Every structure is written in structure tokens, then in C-alpha cells.
């Protein structure tokens, strides 16, 4: 069995995926808040 060295794995792909996920969540939250504000203004 090969010996594992802690911290030796390349995680660039995981970091890029996580950054994309955070960007998507941020955009989604912003769009949702914008839609709610628009709906509140239209119904007032």
C-alpha cells in the first residue's frame, strides 16, 4: 500500500469548483432579492 503524505494532493480543481459555486450562490441571492424588491414595489 502506498504511503499517504498529508497535504500532497493538488486541490486546484476543487478550489475552482468552490469559487464557481460561491459565485453562483451570490448571483442567485442577488437576483432573488431584486425580484422580491421589484414585486414589493409593483404591489404597493
C-alpha positions in Angstrom: 0.0 0.0 0.0 1.3 3.4 -0.9 2.1 5.8 1.9 0.0 9.0 2.0 1.6 12.3 2.7 -0.7 14.8 4.3 -1.2 18.0 2.1 0.3 16.5 -1.0 -2.8 16.4 -3.1 -3.4 19.1 -5.8 -6.7 20.8 -5.0 -6.8 23.5 -7.7 -9.8 21.9 -9.4 -11.7 21.7 -6.1 -10.9 25.4 -5.3 -12.0 26.4 -8.8 -15.3 24.5 -8.4 -15.9 26.0 -4.9 -15.3 29.5 -6.2 -17.8 28.9 -9.0 -20.3 27.6 -6.5 -19.9 30.7 -4.3 -20.2 33.0 -7.3 -23.4 31.2 -8.4 -25.0 31.4 -4.9 -24.1 35.1 -4.7 -25.7 35.9 -8.1 -28.7 33.7 -7.2 -29.2 35.5 -3.9 -28.9 38.9 -5.6 -31.4 38.1 -8.3 -33.8 36.7 -5.7 -33.6 39.9 -3.6 -34.0 42.0 -6.7 -37.1 40.1 -7.7 -38.6 40.4 -4.2 -37.9 44.2 -4.2 -39.5 44.5 -7.6 -42.6 42.6 -6.5 -42.9 44.7 -3.4 -42.7 48.0 -5.4 -45.2 46.7 -8.0 -47.8 45.6 -5.4 -47.5 48.8 -3.3 
